[in-house]
Amino acid sequence: MTAPSEPSATSEPLVPGAPPPATLWTDLWSGIARDNPVLVQMLGLCPTMAVSNSLANGLAMGVATVFVLVGSSFLISVFRKHIPNEVRLASYILIIATFVTVADLLLAAGFPVISKALGPFVPLIVVNCIILGRAEAFAGKVGPARAVADGIGMGAGFTLALAGLSAFRELLGSGSLLGYHILGPHFEPWVFMVMPPGGFLTLGLIFLAMGWHGTRTARPAKEAAA
């Protein structure tokens, strides 16, 4: 009697350039931690720097990106066998632009203040290298379930990185989070933290801390191997 196959792993034939078979949880967790688009792959840094001056803006941008990633990845995966290779990228951009337009209209209708604060950066999700990169490298080569899991993971990783950066900058730049004063009336805000230099400084410190941690983690492994 043969053992049943794992339900969360794919059994689709491998196509050229496709990611190796993996469970849905692995695909999801990869975008959050191991292959985080901002902190590891360093993708989407332009909107990360531009909208991370407040937590509300960061969360709104993250949710919009998750919506576009999941929706476009699903449709691209469903129609991947019917899209001619010659118009592949154009078709991907058309699908992505459709979801970006829906996200932009929903944000403008439901949260006009945040939509105005984000300005052109929501429509510019169309050219965000995270979105098109995942469509080309993943969604166009795997089944819908894995494509959605990857979209959720990458979107969640982007949102968490953006939210952490936004919260740190807003807290030090204004002493508050989401309009609630956290550091008290005697705190003198570091105004430069909500300006572009504050974004570069914060992200640089994060990369520095990650590099230091990675070096300390790798050192015992090298010593054990020697």
N, C-alpha and C positions, 0 to 999 in steps of 0.2 A: 504494500500500500504506500503510495507516494505522499509525501508531506505537501499540504496546500501551499501555494505560493503566497508571498507576503502581499496583502491587498494594497498597500500604499506604494509599492514599487511598480514601475512601468514595465510593460512587456513589449513595447513598440520596437520595431526594427530601428537600429541606429542609422541615422542619415549622416552624410559627410558634414563635419563641423558641429554636430549636435553634442550637447553635454552628456556625460556618461549617465547611465541609469542610476537613479537615486530615489529615496522615499520622498513623499510630499513634505514631511517635516524637515528633512535635510534641505530641500529647496527653499522652504520658508525661512529656516533659521540662518541659512547662508547669507541672505540679504540683510538680516538684522545685525549679525555679528561678524562672521568670518570675511564676508565680501561686502561690508557696509559701503554703499555707494559714495558717501561723503568722507568718512574717516579712513577707509582702506583704499578704495579706488580713486578717491579725490575727483569725483564727478559732480556736476551740478553746483560748482562752487560760486558761480555768479549769482544765482538766486539765493544761495545760502548766505552770502555776504550782504545782499541787498535787502532782504526782508527779515533778517534775524535781530532787528533792533527792539522787537517786542514779542512776547510769548504768543499773543493773539495772532499776530501776523504769521509767525512761524508755524503755528498749528494749522491755520487756514491754508497756508501754502502746502503743508504736508498732506492734509486731507485731500486737497485738490489733486495733488500728484498721485496719491494712492488711487483715487477714483479713475484717473486717466490711465495709470499703469495697469490696473486690474481689467478695466473695460477693453482697452486696446489689445492687451496681451491675449485675452480670451478670444476676441474676434479674429485677430491675426492667426492664432493657433487653429481656430475652426476652419478658416479659409486658406490655410497655408498650402494645401495641395491644389488649389484652384487658381492661385495667383501666379501668372507667368513670371519667370525669373527676370525678364527684361524690364518689367514695371514693378518689381518687388518693392524697392524703396519708396517710389511714388505712392504706391498703394498703402504702405505702412504709414506714411505721413498723412495721407487723406484720412485714414481711420483714426490716427492720433488726434488730428485737428478737429475731428467731429466731437470727440470726447472732451477736448480742451474747450471748445465752444460751449458745450453743455455745462461744464464746470464753471466757466466764466459767467454765464448767464444766471446760473443758480446762486453763485456767490453774490452777484450784483443785486439780485432780487431779495435774497434773504439777509445778507450782511453788507449793506451798501457802504458803511464806514470802512470796514476792513477791505472791501473791494477797491475802494478809492485809494486806500493806503498802499495796497499792493501794486496798484497802477498797471503798467504793461507786463509785469512779470508773470501773471497768470496766463495771458495769451502766449507768452514766450515759452511756456511749457512744451509747446510744439517742437521747439528746437533743443530742448533739454537733452543732453547726450545720454542721460540715464534712460529716458523713455525709448528713444530710437535704438540705443545700444542693446537694451534687453529684447526689443522686438527682433532685431537682426540676429543676435547671438543666442537667444533662448526661445522666445515664443514662436518664431517661425520654424522651429526645428523639433518641437515636442508637442505632446497632446494638450488639450485644454486644461486638464486638472493640474498638470505641472506648470503650465503657463500662468494660471491664476495663483498658484502657491508662490511662484517666483515673483509675480507682481505684488502680492501682499507683502512678502518678505522685503523686497527692495523698497517698496513704498513705506513700510513701517520703519526700516532702517533709516531712510531719508528723513522721515518725520521725527524720529527720536533724536537724531543728530541735530536737526534744525531746532527742535524744542529745547534741548539742553543748551545749545548755544544761545538761543533767544532768551531763555530764562536767566542765564548768567549775565548777559549784557543788560537786560532790563533791570535786574535786581541791583546791579552796581550803578547803572546809569540813571535810575530814577528812584531806587529804593522801594519799588513796588512790583507786584506781579498781577497781571490781569486787573489792574485798577485797585488792588488792595495793598495798602502800605504795610510793608514787612519790616523794614529796618528802623522804623520810628521817625518822629519829627526832627530829631537831632542829627540824623544822618545827612552828610553833605554829598549829594549825588556826584558821581564821576561822569560828567556830561560826555566826555570823549568816548565812553563805552557804547553809547547809542549812535555814535558817528562811525563812518567807514574805518578809521584807524582802530577803533575798539573791536570791530569784527575781525580784522586781520590779526590783531594781538591775541584775541581769544582763541582763534583757530590755530595760530602758531603755537600757543601754549598747550593746546590739546594734542597737536602732532608731536610736540616735544615730550610730553608725558607718555604718549603711546610708544614713541621710539625708545625712551628710557626703560619702560616696562618690558618691551620686546627684547631689549638687550639683556636685561637681568634674567628674563625667562630663558633665553637661549644659552646663556653662559653655563648653567649647570648641565644642560644637555650635551654641550660640547665637551665639558670636562669628563662626563660619564662615558662618552664615546671614546675619548682618548685613553 
